[in-house]
């Protein structure tokens, strides 16, 4: 890794020499470094998603399908069908969960490399905390700037055609989740049925004739 940092150093260190003011240049350079890490991470996720899109969509469809079957089965009182469908739904959900976890890892991998280069270049650099006797290192500045870079790029990427296409694909996949039933739907359905039954009793000849 040392050889890689030595190779990249002349390119990255230029971002730390923009204004000539040491602390300001450190903040600017670190923000740009963080932004590069964010962009590489986002691009890595998109490539991984495109490469595994069919498998991801298949697992998503299976989660929705068997979840709906299990809810329908419990609604109709078919315990055997519910057990079988729920088992398959849990397996599909597990696959989908670990796929999402792997995609998230794709976003994080550039961060250790960025920190590794900062360790190589700024290991001896410390900043005094105002009004205290304490000092902090490069990592104290990196992570807040990383969060800021992520928020900035989150807004920018909406206008980048490539990421707009990825967003459309994700929205299409999300629509399938909107059609997935949950066991909360059963409770809501029973409450509506109970409410209609109560109202019908209240307005029936044997009822009070009053609607509450």
Buried (B, 14 or more C-beta within 10 A) or exposed (E): EEEEBEEBEEEBEEBBEEEEEEEEBBBBBBBBBBBBBBBBBBBBBBEBBEEBBEEBBBBBEBBBBBBBBBBBBBBEEBEEBBEBBBEBBBBBBEBBEEBEEEBEEBBEEBBEBBBBBBBBBBEEBEBEEEEEEEEEBBEEBBEEBBEBBBEBBEEEBEEEEEBEEBBEBBEEBEEBEEEBBEEEEBEEEEEEEEEEEEEEEBEEEEEEEEEE
